[in-house]
Amino acid sequence: MANYEISYDLRKKVHRITICLMLTAAVEHGLVNAHKLKAWIEETEDINEAFKQYFVSGYPHIFGAVEYSFSLGLLVQLTNLQRTFLWSYADVFVMLVGSAVTFRVNQFCRKVQTLSQKQINDKQAWQSVRNDYSKLFKLCQTTNRHLSNTIIVSFLFNLYFILIQLFSSLKQTADVVKKAYFLLSVLFISIRIACICVFGGNVYEEWANIGCYLNSIPSEAYNAEAERLIQYVLTCPLSLTGNHFFYITRSLMLKIAGAIVTYELVLIQFYENQLR
């Protein structure tokens, strides 16, 4: 597809997505840890003791087994930071792959639009386009084969954390900063899920646009190869999927929102006493 028109700079888009998502993750992680450290400093009024309480209370499963030291605390904190970025990287990776596949599908879509508008009735041209669509379909299949598990893990982690943070925000507390953190955390995760659905779902949206342009081919440009292409496109859709359990589309956001409300109501019923 080297002779296809390039509609936008994919590299700049990839850089913007990566910087924005990773920066958001860093800000969220920094705010919550700064708030915890500030609370311990105000309580102990000693910087060394504050750091000790911050590390010991934050990682009791580690410092309950080994003796505390400041250097070990920094190492554990660095590991936790890497874990945060690793969680965010899975989401970013799905968005970047979705953007890359969308870029190719968009090129194909614009090619079909051009052939349709110029009323080109050359069978070889339509056959070449059909062969290119076959390559796109194989690309999408290969992508799903390698990315499906990552997509499932990404959605499961985001759904789990948004349920936990939303449930925590419902607990009665006099600490306004703590409550604001939980609400902001829910907002950040919601934006992350929305971005995955948008950037990953753009593949499906571009595929739908291809079908619209093919169905609007004028009779002057319609031939046997164009008909074969239409049948091929309609029977072999392009989209990112989580092992075929679900397809990433923009409407998936509404389904996830409904699932969050349902599970949150279940959590409220089971842990009603903790919310009082």
N, C-alpha and C positions, 0 to 999 in steps of 0.2 A: 504493500500500500504506500510505497514511497512517492508515487505520482499523485497521491490524493492531496487535496487542499488542507493546509494547517490553519485552523480557525483561531487558536489561542496558544499562548506559551504555557505548556504543561509544566515545565521546570519551575517557573515562578509560582504557579498554583501549588505545586508540591511543597515548595519552601514555605509559603504562607500558611498552609494547613499545619505543617510540622511545628513551626515557630509558635503559632497561636495556641495549639493544643498543649504542647509541652510547657509553654509559659504559664498557661492556666493551671496545669497540674503543679508546677513549682510554686506558684502564688498560693494555691490552696494548701499545699503541704507546709509552706513557710508560715502561713497565718495560724494554723492550728497549733504548730509546735511553739511558735512565739507566744501565743496566748497561754499555753500550759507552763512554759518557762517563766513568764511574767508572774503568773499566779504563785509559783513556788518562791520566787524572789521576794514578793511582797509578804509571804507568810513566814519565811525563815530569816529574812534580812541578812543573809550571808550567801554570797555568790557561790562558794564551793559547796555548801550544804544544799543550796537550791538546785545546782546541777546534779548532785547525787540523788536527791529526791525525784528530780525530773526523770533521770534515767532508770532508777529502780522502780518507780511507779509505772513508767511507760513500758518497761520490758521485764516484768516480774518472772516470766518463765525462763529468762536468762540469768538474771542476778539472784534468783532464788537458788540457783545451782552452783554459781561461781561467785567469787568475791568481787565486789565492785572496785573499779578503777576508772579514772577519768578517760584514759586512753581507750579502754575497752568500750566505754559508753559512746565515745565518738565513732568508734568502728561500727558498733551496732546501729547508731543513728545513720551512718553513711549507707549501711546495708539496707536499712528501711527506706532511705531516699531512693536507692536503686530499685527497690521493689515497687515503689510508687511510680517511677518512670517506666518500669517494665509493664505495669498494668496499663498505663496510658499508651505505651508504645503499641500494644495489641490493637487498641482502638484506632490509633493513628495509621497503623499499617493497613488495616481494612479500608480506611478512607483513601489512602494513597493508591492502593491497588484498584479500588473502585474508580478513582479519578483517572488512572491510566487506561483502564478498559473503556471507560466512558469516552475518553479522547479518541480512541480508535473507532468506536461505534458512531461517534459524532461525525468523524471524517466520512464514514460510509453513508451516513444519513444525508449529508450534504451532497455527496456524489449522486445518490438516488434522486434527490431534489432537483439537481441540475439536469439529469437525463430526462426527468419528467417534465420540467418546465420548458426545456428546449425541444421537446417532442422528438427525441432521437429514436428511430425505428431500426437501429442497427442490431442484428441478433448477436453479433460477436461482442458488442459493447455490453449488452445485457448478460451474456454468458460470462464475460469477464467479471462483472459485478457479482454474479451468483457464486462464482468461484471464490471471490473475496469474502463473501458472506460465510461460505463454508469454513474459511480460515478463521473468521471471527468467532464462529460457533465453537470450533475446536479450541480456540484460545480461552473462551469462556468456560468450557468444560475442564480444561487443564487448570485454570485458576480456581475453580470450585473444588477440584480434587485436592489441591494443596492448601486451600484457604478455609475450607468448610469448618474444620475443627476449631480454628482460630476465631471464626465468626461466632460459633456457638459459645465458646468460652468467654468472648468479649461481651455478648449479650447477657449471659448468666451472671458474670461478675457485676456488671452495671445494674442489673435488676436486683441482685442481692444487696448491694451497697445502698441503692436508692431506697429500698424497703427499710433497711436498718436505720439510715439517717433520717428518713421521714418519720419513722416510729419514735426515734430519740427526740425529734423536735416537738412531738406531742406531749412529752413529759413536762409536768409543771416544775419550773425552776425560776429562781429570782435572778439568776445570772443572765442578763440580756445579751452579753457578748457570746456566751455559749449557745444560746438559742439562735442567735443570728448566724453563728457558724454552721449549725445543722441545716438551717434554711438555705444558706448560700451553697453548702455542699450538695444539697438536693438539686439546687438550680444548676450547678456546674455539671453534675452527672446527667441531668435531664438534657442539657445542651449537648453533652457528649453523645448521648443516645440519638438525639435529633440529627446531629451531624453525620453519624454513621448511616442513619436511614436516608438522609439526603444524598450524601456523596456515593454511598453504595447503591441507593435506589436510582441514581441517575442513569445507570446502565439500562435498567428496565424502561425508564422514561424515554431514552433515546431509541430503544427498540420499538416502543409504541409509535414514536414519530416516523420511523421507517415504514411501518405498516400504513400509516396515514398517507404518506407520499406515494406509496405503491398503489393504494386504492384510488388515488386521484390521477393515475396515469391517463392521459387523453387517448382516445381511440386511434389517433394517428401514430402514436408511439407503442401501441400495444401489439405484442407478438407472442409466439410460443415460449421464448426464453423469458420474457417478462412474466408470463403466467407461471412458469416453473419457479421463478424467483419468489413470487407472491406466495405460492404454496409452501416453499421452503421456509420463508420467514415466519409464516403463520404457525407452522408445525414445529419449528425449532426456535423457541424464544430465547432471548439473551437476558440473563440476570444473575446476580450473585446469590448464593443460597447456603444455608446451614445444613449440609448433608440432606438436602431436600425435605427437611422438617418444616422449613419456612423459607420464603424468598424475601430478600431485602427490597422493599418498595417504600414509597413515602407513606402509604396508608398503614404500614407496619407501626408507625408511631402511635396511631390511635389504638391499635390492638394492644400495644405495650402499656399505654396509659390506662386502658380498661383493666388489664391484668394487675397493674400496680394498685389501683383502687380496690379491686377484689381481695388481693392478698393482704393489703393494709387493714381492711375491715376485719379479716380473719385474725390478724395479729392483735388488733384492738380488743376483740372479743376474748381471746385467750389470756391476754396480759392486762386486763382492765384495771386490776388492783395496782399495778405498777405505775399507771398513768395518773393516779389520784395523789 
